[in-house]
């Protein structure tokens, strides 16, 4: 099982390039950045973590700026969105950004996508939260069309364009892996529709059972990855035994000192998993 990390890279914490350099030097396989274009001050949508919304949500860098900085500072590290809120983005622009970072990185992009949880945030982008799941699927389908066709057209309920040219095409063919995030009741439908992998958040129950459901339903290979694992060898062992290919651990939005100490703890857990 490969190990990766994720971080809310903020303007007052270690910069994305420095974090990426440290993560690569320490032998991890991937680094993921989340996305929030903004946080509505109304705060009507409850934070899924169950407490007050952490400060880092309001101060995070733009997703693709952070990914580009990380990619330029590294040679082998996979650079991912964990996750990109496609429902808040124009699919033509986003297809261009993903392809551009993939080319500049030499084909190292992992494209995690999701619908998000903050309904006011979606609404500020003109998205009706009631249709966000269908919108997500259609926008990803449209992006795949742009990536794989020299002259792309797409006609759907929410996305429509006729005969467009868009380069660069991604370095990875046919396109970067699409990792569908989320733990909601219909997430497996979206994984089967557009995903190369399911990328749920670590929770106390249900993930392993649903992974088995996905395997039974899938008619093609689909990877399993998990976001937010603790630095606990017992938890890592469960995911490894269940066939998850990648486990991602959250780092603190802080300076390099606290980040390195968090990496120490995670790496100790990984070493114990391997009997070291």
C-alpha positions, 0 to 999 in steps of 0.5 A, spaced: 500 500 500 502 506 497 502 512 502 501 519 501 499 526 505 494 531 504 495 539 506 490 545 506 496 549 504 495 556 507 498 563 506 501 563 513 503 556 513 509 552 509 508 554 502 506 548 497 513 547 494 517 546 500 512 541 503 512 537 496 520 537 497 520 534 504 514 529 502 518 527 496 525 527 500 521 522 505 519 517 500 512 518 500 508 517 493 503 523 493 501 529 495 494 532 495 491 539 496 483 540 497 479 546 494 475 551 497 474 558 493 471 561 499 467 560 505 460 564 506 460 568 512 453 565 513 456 559 516 449 555 515 452 549 512 454 545 518 462 543 518 462 535 517 467 534 522 462 536 528 465 542 531 467 549 529 470 550 522 477 550 522 481 556 520 485 553 514 478 552 510 478 560 509 485 561 508 487 555 503 491 557 496 487 556 490 488 549 488 491 549 481 496 554 483 498 550 489 499 543 485 503 547 480 508 550 485 508 543 488 509 539 481 515 544 479 519 543 486 519 535 485 520 530 480 517 523 482 511 525 487 504 524 484 500 531 485 493 531 486 486 534 488 483 532 494 478 534 492 477 539 486 470 542 487 468 541 479 461 543 481 463 550 482 468 550 476 467 551 468 469 544 465 472 547 459 477 552 464 478 546 469 480 541 463 485 546 461 488 547 468 488 539 469 491 538 462 496 544 463 499 541 470 499 534 468 504 536 462 508 541 466 509 535 471 511 530 466 504 526 467 504 526 475 497 529 476 491 525 480 485 528 479 480 527 485 473 530 484 467 531 489 461 535 490 462 538 497 458 539 503 457 547 503 451 549 500 452 556 500 459 555 497 455 552 491 450 557 491 455 562 490 457 559 484 450 559 481 450 551 482 443 548 485 445 544 491 439 539 489 443 537 482 450 537 484 451 530 483 448 529 476 452 536 475 459 533 477 458 527 473 456 531 467 462 536 467 467 530 468 464 527 462 465 533 458 472 534 461 474 527 458 471 529 452 476 535 451 482 531 453 481 525 448 478 529 442 482 533 438 475 537 436 471 536 442 463 537 442 459 535 448 451 536 449 448 534 456 443 537 460 448 542 464 454 542 459 453 544 452 459 546 447 460 545 440 466 543 436 472 546 440 479 546 440 483 545 447 490 544 448 495 541 451 492 535 452 494 531 458 501 527 458 497 521 461 493 518 456 487 517 456 487 522 461 489 523 469 486 518 473 479 521 476 478 519 483 471 520 486 471 522 493 465 522 498 462 517 502 454 519 501 449 514 499 450 514 491 457 515 491 458 508 488 454 510 482 458 516 480 465 512 481 462 507 476 460 513 471 466 517 471 471 514 476 478 510 475 478 510 483 474 511 489 477 516 494 472 516 500 474 519 507 476 514 513 470 513 517 469 508 523 464 504 519 461 502 512 467 503 507 470 496 507 463 493 506 461 499 500 468 497 497 466 490 496 459 492 493 463 496 488 467 490 486 461 486 485 458 492 481 464 494 477 465 491 470 472 494 469 478 495 474 477 501 479 482 502 484 481 503 492 484 509 496 482 512 502 483 520 505 485 522 512 487 515 515 490 516 522 497 515 524 495 508 527 498 501 524 492 498 526 488 502 521 493 502 516 493 494 516 485 494 515 485 498 509 491 494 506 488 487 507 481 490 504 485 492 498 486 499 498 492 501 494 493 508 497 492 511 504 493 518 505 494 522 512 492 529 513 498 534 515 497 540 519 497 547 516 503 549 519 510 551 519 515 545 516 517 543 524 510 541 525 509 538 518 516 534 519 513 531 526 507 529 523 510 525 518 515 522 523 508 519 527 505 517 520 512 514 518 512 510 525 505 507 524 507 505 517 514 502 519 510 498 524 505 496 519 511 493 515 514 490 522 520 494 522 
